[in-house]
């Protein structure tokens, strides 16, 4: 248990939604996908420290561009062999793959922006060569 007793702290769905700036619908979606499994007390969902950590990891994974299937795989590795070390090695590999993909996308974006700039310059030059009213100048 941590010094502040947070391991045994309970959270309502609204508490987590506010803390992580997501909707309760988002949290319920992650439950439906099997990524979160809160305790049930009647109709109430009771979340514990484990659920809070998992939600933080899910949201971080989404920000990094991982799919829910990839996030599930990473989360599940933590609880099975080879445990945390295996999870971390796998995560490092996935991050490297994602980084390479983003770098390729950035290169593609840079090329597209350069192409657009060149087209824009040609269009502006052509527009300047035209007379007002859409008529061409005599050559």
Secondary structure in CASP SS format (residue, H / E / C, confidence):
PFRMAT SS
TARGET T0000
AUTHOR 0000-0000-0000
METHOD secondary structure of the structure
MODEL  1
X C 1.00
X C 1.00
X C 1.00
X C 1.00
X C 1.00
X H 1.00
X H 1.00
X H 1.00
X C 1.00
X C 1.00
X E 1.00
X C 1.00
X H 1.00
X H 1.00
X H 1.00
X H 1.00
X H 1.00
X H 1.00
X H 1.00
X H 1.00
X C 1.00
X C 1.00
X C 1.00
X H 1.00
X H 1.00
X H 1.00
X H 1.00
X H 1.00
X H 1.00
X H 1.00
X H 1.00
X H 1.00
X C 1.00
X C 1.00
X C 1.00
X C 1.00
X C 1.00
X C 1.00
X E 1.00
X E 1.00
X E 1.00
X C 1.00
X C 1.00
X E 1.00
X E 1.00
X E 1.00
X E 1.00
X C 1.00
X H 1.00
X H 1.00
X H 1.00
X H 1.00
X H 1.00
X H 1.00
X H 1.00
X H 1.00
X H 1.00
X H 1.00
X H 1.00
X H 1.00
X H 1.00
X H 1.00
X H 1.00
X C 1.00
X C 1.00
X C 1.00
X C 1.00
X H 1.00
X H 1.00
X H 1.00
X H 1.00
X H 1.00
X H 1.00
X H 1.00
X H 1.00
X H 1.00
X H 1.00
X H 1.00
X C 1.00
X C 1.00
X C 1.00
X C 1.00
X H 1.00
X H 1.00
X H 1.00
X H 1.00
X H 1.00
X H 1.00
X H 1.00
X H 1.00
X H 1.00
X H 1.00
X H 1.00
X H 1.00
X H 1.00
X H 1.00
X H 1.00
X H 1.00
X H 1.00
X H 1.00
X H 1.00
X H 1.00
X H 1.00
X H 1.00
X H 1.00
X H 1.00
X H 1.00
X H 1.00
X H 1.00
X H 1.00
X H 1.00
X H 1.00
X H 1.00
X H 1.00
X H 1.00
X H 1.00
X H 1.00
X H 1.00
X H 1.00
X H 1.00
X H 1.00
X H 1.00
X H 1.00
X H 1.00
X H 1.00
X H 1.00
X H 1.00
X H 1.00
X H 1.00
X E 1.00
X C 1.00
X H 1.00
X H 1.00
X H 1.00
X C 1.00
X E 1.00
X C 1.00
X C 1.00
X C 1.00
END
